[in-house]
Amino acid sequence: MTTRLKKILIIGGGAGGLELATSLGRKLGRYKRANITLVDQNHSHLWKPLLHEVATGVLDEGIEALSYMAHAHNHAFQFQLGCMSKIDRENKLVFLDEIRDDHGVILVPHRWLEYDILVMAIGSVSNDFGTLGVKEHCIFLDNLRQAQRFHNKMLNLFLKFSAPGNLEEKVNIAIIGGGATGVELSAELHNAVQQLHRYGFTRLDHQALSLTLVEAGDRILPALHPRISVAAHQELSKLGVRILTKTMVIRVDVEGLYTKDGEYIQAELMVWAAGIKVSDLTRDLADLETNRINQLVVGSTLQTTRDPNIFAIGDCAAYKLPNGGTVPPRAQAAHQMASYVYGNILALLRKQTLKSFRYKDHGSLVSLSRFSTFGSLMGNLIRGSMIIEGHIARTVYIALYRMHQIALHGYIKTGLMIIVGRINRVIRPHLKLH
Ligand SMILES: Cc1cc2nc3c(=O)[nH]c(=O)nc-3n(C[C@H](O)[C@H](O)[C@H](O)COP(=O)(O)OP(=O)(O)OC[C@H]3O[C@@H](n4cnc5c(N)ncnc54)[C@H](O)[C@@H]3O)c2cc1C
């Protein structure tokens, strides 16, 4: 008698989900010990912390993005393009919406996919906290499409500014949210301006860029060590970024934003990067427990509290830390959760005891483009935390992405990718101009 292969379904091929699908594919899919399926609403994967580099053109997504279909084929799992919108827990089914083309014509009808074990890894989106006008007038940096939209708008803005006869003195850009995304994007924008100046946008320079970074808290990078905030604040101020702390944005219109203190900041391009939430989809998802930002509440084994057949990892999971907080929405957390759930799925299939997740904070780094990198390292080796900057910090910052690449491609292919990256830096322009 043949036994039916277990079906493991992973929703979301981001920092956590794609690593998990890859390792399960290698371990189980390749030897026909289970059916692994990954679902994502996009055709290709780009590691989310690189989005601000795509937005400014420092990174070419055409080179860096990874096709899910090809990766699935190489790592013995299946890929289904689609957007999940419902779960039927009783019958263990997941519903994918129909796929339509740009004219609304249905390309793929809606589908139900079966599962024995389901892993939710759908990440997070920007939280506008219901602020008036944000959805209509600000750009979010949640996915590749939005980063590309920012890139096009930025290039158009700079082109208009540099056009012969243009009398405007400044290009006004505002970024709302002084977390890592806002800070890194500010520095990348100054880098982009420098590169474009060299490529022939002669009117465009540091002085011409009027960049305002608005933060509601009393310092930028509020989640990081105060010394890192101070260092980043100084470096951005040196570049000419106007930093407003303790400033709440209450409304946005087509030409700028209003602060609670009564100031109107004019801006032709506005980015909202002030906090995250999980998409509203999870709020009433099959009666699974969620918190105030729609994260799925998980227990110590990363199984959701109301259904042991459903795990949640990464930004969409709320895992309580001993200090009462939850694991922060970071790539390193998604990576660690993917490794734990990999072990726990194997344990489930072998009818062994599942392990409890322990989050290890290895520190945080922010890269101010080629101007500087700051961060803190934490761990047993250094017994506590250590502030680093400059070349060492830059190397550690890049190492986080390398770890993701190694988890997906192994050491040899990642090594080759590093070499190709170095060659591209010599033979290609330093900024994507189209
Ligand atoms: C600009 C930026 C810079 C950042 N920098 C850093 C950094 O320096 N260091 C750091 O640690 N973290 C950083 N982060 C945070 C980090 O990117 C996230 O914590 C991490 O990507 C979370 O991984 P994840 O797997 O939970 O979700 P994601 O990587 O966001 O992946 C979620 C996936 O789910 C898919 N999906 C969503 N909904 C559905 C659906 N309904 N159906 C099908 N598919 C779906 C999406 O298409 C996506 O592929 C940054 C984030 C941003 C936006």
The ligand as a Gaussian input file, in Angstrom:
#p B3LYP/6-31G(d) Opt

LIG

0 1
 C       13.350000      49.228000       2.437000
 C       13.534000      48.185000       3.522000
 C       14.789000      48.019000       4.108000
 C       14.962000      47.042000       5.113000
 N       16.218000      46.876000       5.648000
 C       16.425000      45.889000       6.547000
 C       17.729000      45.659000       7.069000
 O       18.685000      46.370000       6.744000
 N       17.901000      44.628000       7.950000
 C       16.858000      43.830000       8.333000
 O       17.068000      42.896000       9.137000
 N       15.610000      44.022000       7.866000
 C       15.359000      45.033000       6.989000
 N       14.098000      45.247000       6.494000
 C       13.005000      44.375000       6.976000
 C       13.041000      43.028000       6.229000
 O       13.030000      43.257000       4.852000
 C       11.842000      42.184000       6.639000
 O       11.839000      42.042000       8.032000
 C       11.909000      40.794000       5.988000
 O       11.931000      40.886000       4.578000
 C       10.704000      39.959000       6.437000
 O       10.741000      38.730000       5.779000
 P        9.392000      37.924000       5.520000
 O        9.777000      36.626000       4.911000
 O        8.568000      37.904000       6.760000
 O        8.568000      38.807000       4.487000
 P        8.973000      39.407000       3.071000
 O       10.410000      39.313000       2.828000
 O        8.331000      40.741000       3.016000
 O        8.210000      38.433000       2.061000
 C        6.822000      38.312000       2.039000
 C        6.416000      37.647000       0.725000
 O        5.051000      37.286000       0.795000
 C        4.422000      37.579000      -0.449000
 N        2.991000      37.762000      -0.157000
 C        2.437000      38.694000       0.643000
 N        1.115000      38.526000       0.698000
 C        0.810000      37.450000      -0.073000
 C       -0.396000      36.784000      -0.417000
 N       -1.585000      37.157000       0.074000
 N       -0.343000      35.731000      -1.254000
 C        0.853000      35.330000      -1.782000
 N        2.026000      35.924000      -1.487000
 C        2.012000      36.963000      -0.632000
 C        5.138000      38.830000      -0.940000
 O        5.015000      38.973000      -2.333000
 C        6.579000      38.570000      -0.483000
 O        7.325000      37.914000      -1.488000
 C       13.872000      46.227000       5.523000
 C       12.615000      46.415000       4.929000
 C       12.431000      47.386000       3.953000
 C       11.065000      47.569000       3.336000

